[in-house]
Each structure stands twice: as structure tokens, then as C-alpha cells.
Amino acid sequence: MHNEAITARYLRLGLAFDRLEEGFVDAFTGDPALRREVENAPAPDPRDLAHQAASLRDELPGAGLGDIRTEFVDSALRALECSARKFAGDDIGFVEEVHNYFDVDITMGDPDTYRSAHAELDELLPGTGDLAERYAVHKRAEEIPQDKVAEAVSAFSGALRERVRGTYALPEVEIVDFEVVGDKPWSGFNYYLGDYRSKVAINGDLTQHMSSLPHLIAHEAYPGHHTEHCRKEQLLVGTGQVEQSIFLVNTPQCLMAEGLADHALSAAIGPEWGSWAQEIYADLGLRFDGERAVAIGRAVGGLLGVRQDAALLLHDRGADQDTVATYLQTWLLATDERARQMLRFLSSPLWRAYISTYVEGYRLLQRWLDMPAAPGLGAVSPADRLIRFGRLLDEPLTPGRLRAELGAGI
């Protein structure tokens, strides 16, 4: 079975999942005729899709795709087989579901880690009262006035675009259009349209904060999702790796992409991004303490696993939504409104396991990005870290590939 045949069948299989759950295909930049053909075909049977995924996996070793491409397609097919079985009604435990989707193993976080994060925040936030209340006061002070949001989005996207294009070459025609939407379970979403164009939707129901907006723009656009899509369309799809023309929810591809996007601001600006953001906000007439924001962000980073814990409580341990909301409020210092918004995401049939892409994706990529250049050497240099981030943008890497490189110390 030669390359074109098996990759075409992979694309057809992936497109069929959008017939089971709209939105399963996050992006498709391949042949429009193939997409129309799948859309106009009879509704697929989940059992048949599971069988197709398993059959394609069996055929992959002899398909001649090479090790890296084979590894990428194989990891996606394993995830698709699990999704098809879920659609067919099979009882698959949540931990197993996450493992099959994203090739990671998840466990509950350590409360002592969260207590340490709270202790750091206690030192950073003024006052001596309830920590959650002081954190809420801090968040309110960081709210971007509604009439400044569009201007701030434009300023940060422009500044990041200029910075990123100086490091990672992008086609002159690439463009991102931003729009504000509502009634969504997420804060932002990149719709990659192909031909180096993206539409980024920002949830207008959620208040935008000065410390999080630069991360959001970097995550969704430069050098996050949009940049990755552009680079892979140019370098991989354009050279025949057509399997990269489809982006499928609940596959290891997502864990890699979300981990990349969550490291995007640091890759573009550096870990001390606060002073850069402070200058941009000053031009908009907004006061922002960049140094303090970075310090608080580091402390809050210790709470990264709380949302994954919430998913485990909800889907693995049978906790009710009120119990999980209380857990989020206790450890994440979230308001009840914010906790309920997070629960909406965690309760979505399509997105319920997805929180692990942010948690485990960030952790895995951080270990890999920070790995010494050679065994016995000290901390990785900023230049080497940028080169590695470029590999994430340009190569079809998988969680398994990164773990192998970590194990080999390369």
C-alpha cells in the first residue's frame, strides 16, 4: 500500500468523525471535493470507523511513510479508534480514554503543591484577609475596560506578529482576523481556514484581564496555533505530507499543539514578558505592573493540575458538579461563576478530556524545551530553546517522540 492511498484513507476516516460530532475536525485544508464527498455520504457507523482505524494501524508499517510520519499517523489512529468506540457506546474509563486520546497517563495532583502555590500568592498579594478574596480583588484590578479590548487585541497581535516573523519565517500573505463571540465553553479559539489565514474568536462573555490577554493572543496566533498551522501547511503539506492537512480533536496532535501554544508567549518574548506588555498597555493608557504580573503568574503555575483534578473527580470518581465547583474554588481560587464556566467545558462530551492537553502538554513540552543540550551540561541556552520551539512548529512530533528524546538526553 503506497503513501497516497493510506494517507487518503486516513483523511477520509478523520473527516467522517465530523459527521458524528460537529467540531471533531478542527481544521481541514485538503481537497474540498473529498470533504464534500464525506459530507454527502450516508452517516457513518461508529463501529465501522473503529474497525477502519484498527485496520489502517495494521497496514501502517508497510506503507512506506517513514518512522516519524508513521508514528504520527499511528498515534492519531489509536485515538480515533477509542473515539469511535466511545461514540458506539462502549464503557471506557476516563483515565484510559485520556491515555488513548493523548498518549499520557494522568493522576490527581498533590495538594501540598497547591498549598505551596497559595503560600507564594499570599506573599505577593497585599493584605492579610482571605486569599481567594484578595486574589479576586487583584483580578478585578486587572480587568481591561470593554472599550479597550479591541484596541488591546490589535496592539498585542501586531507586536507579536512583528516579533515572531523576525524569528520564524511566515508567508507574506498570512493573516489573522479576530472576532468577539459569546455562549462558548472556552476563552478563545483558532479557526484555521487554510491558505495561511485564521479567524480567532474571543469569548466576549468572559472579562479580559491584562495579565492573560498577551498569553491568549500568543496562544491563538503568534507564535501559537496560527503560526504552527502556517508553518506546517508550508513545510509539510506543501511537500506531500497530506496527513498534516487535517487537525482532529482528541488526538495527540492536540496535546502537542496546546502545549506549544501555552509556551508561545515565553518563546516569543521570553519568561520576563511583563515589562514588554507594560509598555504596550502604557501606550493604551492602561496601568500594568509587569514584574508583579510575572511573579503572580509563576505562583499560579503551581495550580496547573487543578483543572485536570476536576475532570478526574467528575468523570473518574463520580463527584457531582457542586463538589467539583467547590474544589475549583478552593484550590484554583476561582469565583463560583468562573468555576461553573470551567465545569461547562469539562462536561462537554467532545471536550471533557481535553483539559489534559493543557496540563500534560505544558508539562511534557516544558521538560523537553528545558532539557540540557547534552548530558552533563547545564541549563539549556535561550538560543537552543528557540530552535526546539521551531521544531515544534515545523515537525510532526508526538508525545512518544518527545519522551524518547528526553530518555536519550538529546
N, C-alpha and C positions, 0 to 999 in steps of 0.2 A: 504494500500500500504506500504510494508515494505522498510527499508532503501536502500537495494541494488537496488531495482527496480527504485526508484525515483532518486537516485544519478546516476545510469547508464543512465537514460534518460536525466539527466542534462548534463552529459559528452557528450552524442551523440548530443544534441542540441548545445552545445558550439562548438564542432568540426565542425558542419555544417556551422557555420559562416565563417570559413576559406575558404569555397567554394565560398562565396560571396565576400570576400576581403582577399586576402592572407596576412598573418601577424596578422589577428584578434586573432588567437590563438598564444599567445606569447610563451607559453611553454605547453607541454603535456608529462607527464611521466607515463601515464596509459598504458592500454593494447594496444600494437601496432596493434593487429588484429582489434580492434574497430576503430582505426584511418583509417586503410586501407579500412574497410567496408564503412565508411563515405565518404572517398575519391573516392571510386569506385561507389557510388550510384549516381542516377540522380541528377542533380543540384537542390538544394533546392529552394523553392519559399519563398521569404521573408514574405509574408502574412501568410503562413503556420507556419513559425518559430515564428512569433509574437503570433499566436494562441497557439502554443505549450508552449511558455514561460508563457503566461497567465494561461493556464490550469495547468501547473506544480505549479504555485504560489497558485492556488486554492487548490491543493492537499497537499501542504506542511504541513499545521497544523496537519494533521492526519498521517504524515509519520513516526513519532516517532524518529526524528533526535535529539531532544533536543533543547532548546531555542537558544543556541549560533550557532549551525550548521544551524538551520532553518533560523535564522536572516541572516547569511552569504549567504545562497543559495537564499533566497528571494530577498536580495538586488541585487544580480547578475542577477536574472531573470527579475526584473524590468528594469534593464539596457539593457538586451538583447532584451526585448520586444520593447524598444524605438529604439534600433539599427535596428531591423528588420523593424520597421515602416519607419525609415529613408531610408533604402535600398529599401523599396517598393515605395518610392516617397512621403510620407506624409510630409506636411509642418509643421515642428516642430520648434518653435522659439529657438534661440541659448541658451538663459538662461534656458529654460525648458529642452533642450537637456542636458546641463551640469548637471542640477539638477537630471534628471533621470539616467544619467550615473554614477555620483559620489556622489549623496546624499549631495550636498552642494548648497547653493544659492550664486550667485556672483553678485557684483555690481562694478561700476567704483571706482577706488581708489581716495584718497584725494590729490589733488595737493600740499596742504600745507605739507603733509608728505614727498613728493618728494622734495620740496624746503628745508625742514629741512635736508634731506639726502645730498643734494647738498651743504648746508652750512657746514656740517661736513666734506665733502670731500674737500671743499675749504680750510679748516684749515689744512687738512692733506697733501695735495698735494703742493709741492713747487712752487713758482712763483705767479704772480698776473694776468696772462693773462686769456684767455678764458678757462673755466673749462673743457669743452669737449676736448680741445687740450691738456691741462695738464694731463687729465686722459689718453688720448691716448699715451702720452709720457711715463707715468707710465706703461701702459700695454706693450709697446714696450720694456721697460727695463726689464720686467719680462718674456720675451719670452725665451723658452727653445730651445737652438740650436738643429737643426734637428738631428744631430748625437748623441745627448744626450738623446733624448726622450725615446728610448727603454730601455736604462740603468736606467733612472729615473723611468719609469714604473715598472721595475723589483725591484728596490730598495724599492719603496713605497709599492708595493704589498707584498713583502717579510716581511717588517717591520710590516705592518698592519695585515698580516696573523698571525704572531707570537703573536702580542698583542691580537688579537681577540680570537685566540684559547685558550689563557690563561683565558679568561672570559666566553666565550660561547663554550661549547664542540662541536667539529665538528668531523665527521668520519675521520680516518687517510687517507682514500683514496681520500678525496675531493681535487679538483684541478681546477685552473682557467688558461686557455690559453688566452693570449692577442694577438690580431692581428690588424694591421692598414688597414683601408678600406677608400674608397672615395665615392663621389657623394651620400651622405646621408644627410637627413634634421636634424640629431641630432649629438651631440658631442661624445656620447658613448652609447653603447647598450649591455645589457647582454642577451646572448642566453643560457638559462639553458637547458642542454642536458639530465638531469636525472642521476641517479646513482652518485650524488654529483659532477657532472662535469659541468663547464660553459665555454663558449667561450665569451670573452669580446672584442667587436670591438670598436676601437677608430678611430674617423674620422680624417684621415690624411690631409684632405683639410683645417682643422682649425688649426691655430697656438696654441700650448700648452703653457700655462703660469704657472709659478712656484706657484702662489697662488692658482690656480684652480686644478692642477693635483692631489694633495693629496685628495681633495674633490671628484674628478672623480673616483679615484681608490677605495676610501671608499664607494662611492655611488654604483658602479657597482659590487664590490667584497666583501670587508671586512670592516665593518660588514653589508654591504648593500644587494643588490639583491641576490648575490650568497649565502651569509650566510643565508638569510631568506629562500631561496629555499631549502637549505640543511637541515635546522632545521625542516621545515615543512614536507619535504619528510620523514625525520627520525621519527618525533614525531607524525605527524598527518596521513599522507598517510600510514605509516607503521603500524598504529593502526586502519585502516579501514575507515578513513575519506577521501574517494576517491575523493570527490569533490575538494580537495586541489591538486589533480594531474593535474589540468588544470588551466592555467592562461590566462585570457581573457582581451583583450584591452577594454577600455571604460566601465569598471565596477568599483564599489567602491573598489574592490581589488587593483586596480591600484593606487587610491588615497592614500590608506594606505601604499602601497609598496614604492611609490615615496616620501611620507612624511618621512617614516622610512629611506630611503636611503639618503635623504638630511640632516638628523640629524646624519648620520653614523659617520662622522669624529669626531664630538664632543663626541659621545658616546664612540668611541674607544680611543681617545687621550685626550679629554677634550676641553673646549672652548678656552684655550690658546694653541692651537696646533702649533703655529708659531715657537716656539723655537725648538720643536721636528723636524719639517720639515727643519728648518735652518741647523740643524746638518746633516741631510741626504744629503741635497744639498751641504754642505761643503765637504762631502766625495766624491761627484761627481765633485768637482772643480767649483761649481757654488755659487755665492754670492746671498744671500736671506735674507732680513730683516724680520724675522718672526713676531716680535712685530708690526711693521708697517703694515704688510700684514693683521694681525688680526684686527687691528683698521680700516683699509680701508674696510675690509670685512664686519664689523659691520655697517659701514656707508652705504655701497652699499645694505645691507639688507633692508634698508628703501625703496628701489626701487623695492622690490619683486613683487608688484602688477602691475608694468608697462606692463609686457608681457601679463597678463590677460586683462588689459585695451585694449591692441592692438587687442586681439581676439574679445572683445566686440565691438570695433569700426568697425572691419572688418565684423563681422558676425551678429551683432545685430543692428548696427547703420548705416550700409551701406556706410561706408567710403571706398575710393579707396586705393589701395596699396601705392601710393605715400604719401597720407595723413598719413597713419599708419606708414610708414617708417620714416617720419618726427617726428611723436610722439615718436617713439622709440629712435631716435637720440637726441631729446630734453630732455627727462626725463631719459632715460637709459644711456645717453652719449655714445651711440653706434656709430660706424662708419657706413657709408652707406652700406658697404659690409656686416657688421655684421647684420644690420637691415634687409637687403634683405635675409640673411640666416635664420633669425628668421621668416620672412614672409613665407618662403618656408615651414617651419614646421606648421605655423598657417594656411596655405592654403591647406594643405593636407586633403583630405576627411576623411581619417582614423584618423589623428592626430589633427584635428583642435580644438577640445575641450580639448585635453589632457593637455594643459598648466595649466589648473586649478588643476591638480593633484599635481603639484609642488607648486603652490601658496597656495591653500587652504589646501592641505595635510600638508605642512610645518607648517602653522598657527595652524591647529587643533591639530597636534601632539605636537607642542611646548606648547600649553596651557595645554595639558594633561600630558606631561612629567614634566612640571614645577608646576603642581598642588600640594599644600601642602599635606603632608601625612595624615593629619586630619584637619577638620575645626578649624580655630583659630591658627593653628601652623604657624611658619614662613616658609622660603624658603625650598623647597624640598632638601634633602641631596643628594650628589653625589651617594651614595650607593642606595638610593631609586630610583633615576633616572635610574641607570643601571638596576635595577630589572624591571622597567617599560619598558625599551627598550627591555629587554629579553622577556617580554610578547608580544611585537610587533613581535618579531622574531618567537615566538612559538605558538601563539594563533590566531584563525581565527577572529580577531577583525574587526569591521566595524566602519564607521564614526558615525552611530547611537549609537553604544555601547559606544564609547568614549564620546560622548555628554551626554549620560545618566550618566556615571561615573563622568563627570565634574559637572553635575547638582546635583548629590548626594554628591559630595565632597569626593569621595573615590578613 
